[in-house]
Amino acid sequence: MLSCSPFGVGNPIVSLFPTPLATLTLTKFSNRANFLKRSSISAANYQSHKISQAHYDSLRVLEWDKLCDSVASFARTSLGREATKAQLWYLNQTYEESLRLLDETNAAVEMRKHGACSLDFSGLNVVLVQSAMQHARRSSPLDGNEALAVAALLQCAEVLQSNLKVAIKEDADWYTRFMPLSPVIMGFVINRSLVKQIQQVVEEDGSVKDSASPTLKRLRNQVRTLEGKINQLMNSLIRDDSETPSLEVSTVDGRWCIKSSASELTSIKGLLLPSSSGIGSIIEPLSAIPLNDELQRTRALVSEAETEVLLTLTEKMQMDLDNIEQLSNSIIQLDVVNARATYGLAFGGTCPNLFLPGGLGSFTSDTYLSGNRHPQQSDPSKNEWVLYLPKAYHPLLLHQRRQNLQKARKDLKIATMEIKRKLQGEYVTQKAGKNIDISSLELKAIELEQVKPIPVDFFIAQKTRVLVITGPNTGGKTICLKTIGLAAMMAKSGLHVLCSGSVQIPWFDSVFADIGDEQSLTQSLSTFSGHLKHISDIQSQSTSHSLVLLDEVGAGTNPHEGAALGMSLLESFAETGALLTIATTHHGELKTLKYSNDAFENACMEFDDVKLKPTYRILWGVPGRSNAINIAERLGLPGKVVDNARELYGAASAGIDEVIIDMERLKQGFQKLLYEGQHHLMLSRESYEKLLVAKRKTMEHSNDRRLIKMREISEAAAMARSILHKKVRQHRASLVQPLQPTLTHKSQHKLETNGQRTTDDKHQMERSASFLSSSEKFEIPKVGNVVFVSSLGKKATVLKVEPSKEEIVVQAGNMKLKLKLDDIKT
């Protein structure tokens, strides 16, 4: 066994990150896959996993099994699907284990978003890999397809590992973002030499190659030679027997024979064999028996040679069997994690903020992305909520819509292809008739895309222990209960909750439900005594960390007794029962519990009085009111019957309904203002963010301009200093050196010492040279000499002489003048 550095390549067996932590993580990961395969749970074996009857019945009515099937359908391998169901049905995980499951799901989501590191194992046959490992343990030869499955497993693991190495090399943060899956993948041990050997001896169809061994190649050549000889012999016998026209060559159990399709006698001598069809006869010619015997012996030798080749692969695999088994288990568990992640992405799930009641800690997606693996204190802004599920969807409704939409699109595609195929030679009128069907299928698909299940909001405060939901039949109360129950189970099992916003949900040790309605899978109703027995079991088994869901509490008996029993049960749950109890009811008396006990809260399902239909939305803090009499009146029931019903119902009840109506209107108005305020707040936040961006850009632009100006000023100052220093040096040189009698010698001297003069200096040199011709006529005046100024027509005294500029400064009376040498006469 060879090891290499994390990014090493070239060794036949590579173990990446072989640290104790990576090894321990990989071992735990693969051991958990083994456990999940052994712990598949169903209705037949739930008792062996310490799940009570009340708990199992609760999950059954919540249709948890259907959700497990939906999640498992996203696994890419058969064993991955089984392991997914087993993991979701394992309900004894602790809070820390739930956090770890969410860690894994979030890491798989990040890997899918990355793209190159996607956990797609659709090309693997893990069942054949398991069979190959069983053969290796028994030292029996592998099957060719099993060997190919092992090679495919190793190659898939190598590609995944290589892609992860490339991602980490580009950005080291990916290793943290893919935790805790990163050490699992980097800890894969890949036997490349085994892959190479399998590819050398096994064809793509699972057969052993001729080149696998010299003996096998020689024996197969013998088989082909014998088959050619027997074929020639058979054809010769058939040609010689011209009296029997319906003869053909056939094989029976690998022996070449001649088959007659009629019951006619043939002149060919041989052994008569039974015909499977009972029609005609099969004869093995006597002359072909020795060749057939030799052919059978050679084929047996070929089989032995193939077995020897496959045994060699078995021995090679036995040397690395533990690593292959660990790798197989890790791949299965990664498939389970990927199924959870893909399910959440397919339905728009959100990572829940999972916390322990009592403020012990919480887990959020921000916790995951920051790399902090430990629970942290809950956000104080959300501490007022024990349950915060904005726009929560029922998972099974979304799954049903997805299936219907897929079926509609498939039907549309099939119909389109069928019409194109059939209409190639048909008339245009028939084609127009077909387009009507296509249009209806397109319309159906569009309607399914546009129509989505209605989400509901759940905002339950910390002080609330019991929530009472009222509303009309078929108003969505039961769906709400199931949505909350499934959301709690999903968060606990490491799944993303199907909500459109940030989710906060407590970790429940158990979810109990008593739901007996027409929407259950069994399509049957429980009796009143059965309900009470189930509720009694729930009350005895629930803890201070449990969620209890009760549908139509107190129903099925005398209304007054049922209401009294329901009030007593809910008060019991509020005092010493579960962490949170949610109950639906039609009993008006249960609505009043809120006004005498702060642990209670009311909510109702909204009803549209105009359309006489439920809206499937929840109104919080408002008890529901009766709509039966109003509905009866709008549906055309005689006015006398309606008036009599109102009179029997009582003025007091009607007054209470009026108060409820006012409360509903106030609540709706408040909700409208709240939504408007939230919308304006969102717009304000967007504007504020835009202003911050604009301010930052303005400051960056200002800083850039200031730096540019400072650089320009610095460069100009440096240039000015250079020019000034140059002028000072020139001035000092002119004062120190005596003035030469001629400018020619001085010009030549300057040319020798200053070879890099500027263009202006060269022009000055030319002017000095031109002045040389006139210097012969008069001498250059000196300071103190008296010269004649032609422009003034008078004499002046020389104050300063600048030969390089051909200028002098003179004073004539009170005037000082700067003149050219051409303007004076000596």
Secondary structure, DSSP 8 states (H G I E B T S, - for coil): -----TT----SEEESS--HHHHHHHHHHHHHHHHHHHT---TTTGGGGT--HHHHHHHHHHTHHHHHHHHHTT-SSHHHHHHHHHHHH-----HHHHHHHHHHHHHHHHHHHHSTT----TT--HHHHHHHHHHHHTT----HHHHHHHHHHHHHHHHHHHHHHHHHHH-THHHHHTTTHHHHHHT-EEEHHHHHHHHHHB-TTS-B-GGG-HHHHHHHHHHHHHHHHHHHHHHHHHHH-TT---EEEEEETTEEEEEESSS---S--EEEE--SSSSSEEEEEGGGHHHHHHHHHHHHHHHHHHHHHHHHHHHHHHTTHHHHHHHHHHHHHHHHHHHHHHHHHHTT-B-EEEEETTTTEEE-HHHHHTT--S-B---GGGTTEEEEEEEE--HHHHHHHHHHHHHHHHHHHHHHHHHHHHTTSS-HHHHHHHHHHHHHHHHHHHHHHH-----EEEEEETT-SEEEEE--TTSSHHHHHHHHHHHHHHHHTT--B-BSS-EEEE--SEEEEE--STTSTT-----HHHHHHHHHHHHHH--TTEEEEESSTT-SS-HHHHHHHHHHHHHHHHHHS-SEEEEEE--GGGGGGGGT-TTEEEEEEEEETTTTEEEEEEEET------HHHHHHHTT--HHHHHHHHHHH-HHHHHHHHHHHHHHHHHHHHHHHHHHHHHHHHHHHHHHHHHHHHHHHHHHHHHHHHHHHHHHHHHHHHHHHHHHHHHHHHHHHHHHS---S-HHHHHHHHHHH-TT--HHHHHHHHHHHHHHTTTTTS----TT-EEEETTTTEEEEEEEEEGGGTEEEEEETTEEEEEEGGGEE-
